[in-house]
């Protein structure tokens, strides 16, 4: 299963979209990187600490240059028309269709990010890692990078893991202790 297919299969499950937004908005985490860590764990794959740091750096750059500006524009457009919107064109009946196109481009940029992440996984090792030590290390790097010391992110990660399966979620729960 590809990372993209893994992500799509989880996103349709109850509570997962909200968990992803919590990770993104409250904990400043790159959801694609969290999903990448979960996917690697589910696939019994492991990146070295150095490789994961490289993945995070490249992913941060992609998110900063592509995804964040698109998301900011889409979010700003949500509040249009307003007194500060760029013109009366935001009052057009078909304006929401334009916002939908921005959302589609944002989603495509996220898919490209996941394809980049997948290319790194091709160099990962298949490991017997029943305690998910690699997952724990990789997620720890993401948390440290986010600067968030509030452990509330764990509940959101567990919610997503549970959407993949109860056995997997139990392994993730143990790894996060």
ChimeraX attribute file (.defattr): number of C-alpha atoms within 10 A of each C-alpha:
attribute: neighborCount
match mode: 1-to-1
recipient: residues
	/A:1	9
	/A:2	12
	/A:3	22
	/A:4	20
	/A:5	10
	/A:6	16
	/A:7	21
	/A:8	11
	/A:9	12
	/A:10	20
	/A:11	17
	/A:12	11
	/A:13	14
	/A:14	12
	/A:15	14
	/A:16	20
	/A:17	15
	/A:18	14
	/A:19	20
	/A:20	23
	/A:21	16
	/A:22	19
	/A:23	21
	/A:24	17
	/A:25	12
	/A:26	13
	/A:27	19
	/A:28	17
	/A:29	22
	/A:30	21
	/A:31	19
	/A:32	21
	/A:33	21
	/A:34	21
	/A:35	21
	/A:36	23
	/A:37	25
	/A:38	28
	/A:39	23
	/A:40	23
	/A:41	24
	/A:42	20
	/A:43	14
	/A:44	18
	/A:45	22
	/A:46	25
	/A:47	23
	/A:48	14
	/A:49	13
	/A:50	10
	/A:51	16
	/A:52	24
	/A:53	16
	/A:54	13
	/A:55	19
	/A:56	19
	/A:57	13
	/A:58	15
	/A:59	19
	/A:60	18
	/A:61	11
	/A:62	17
	/A:63	19
	/A:64	12
	/A:65	11
	/A:66	16
	/A:67	20
	/A:68	14
	/A:69	13
	/A:70	20
	/A:71	17
	/A:72	11
	/A:73	15
	/A:74	19
	/A:75	14
	/A:76	13
	/A:77	20
	/A:78	11
	/A:79	11
	/A:80	18
	/A:81	17
	/A:82	12
	/A:83	8
	/A:84	8
	/A:85	14
	/A:86	11
	/A:87	11
	/A:88	11
	/A:89	12
	/A:90	18
	/A:91	13
	/A:92	10
	/A:93	8
	/A:94	10
	/A:95	14
	/A:96	15
	/A:97	11
	/A:98	13
	/A:99	18
	/A:100	13
	/A:101	12
	/A:102	18
	/A:103	17
	/A:104	14
	/A:105	16
	/A:106	20
	/A:107	15
	/A:108	13
	/A:109	17
	/A:110	19
	/A:111	16
	/A:112	14
	/A:113	22
	/A:114	21
	/A:115	15
	/A:116	15
	/A:117	21
	/A:118	19
	/A:119	12
	/A:120	15
	/A:121	21
	/A:122	11
	/A:123	13
	/A:124	17
	/A:125	13
	/A:126	15
	/A:127	14
	/A:128	10
	/A:129	13
	/A:130	12
	/A:131	15
	/A:132	24
	/A:133	15
	/A:134	23
	/A:135	26
	/A:136	19
	/A:137	19
	/A:138	26
	/A:139	20
	/A:140	13
	/A:141	15
	/A:142	21
	/A:143	20
	/A:144	11
	/A:145	15
	/A:146	14
	/A:147	11
	/A:148	15
	/A:149	10
	/A:150	10
	/A:151	10
	/A:152	13
	/A:153	20
	/A:154	15
	/A:155	14
	/A:156	21
	/A:157	24
	/A:158	21
	/A:159	18
	/A:160	26
	/A:161	24
	/A:162	19
	/A:163	18
	/A:164	19
	/A:165	12
	/A:166	12
	/A:167	11
	/A:168	16
	/A:169	20
	/A:170	14
	/A:171	17
	/A:172	25
	/A:173	18
	/A:174	11
	/A:175	16
	/A:176	18
	/A:177	7
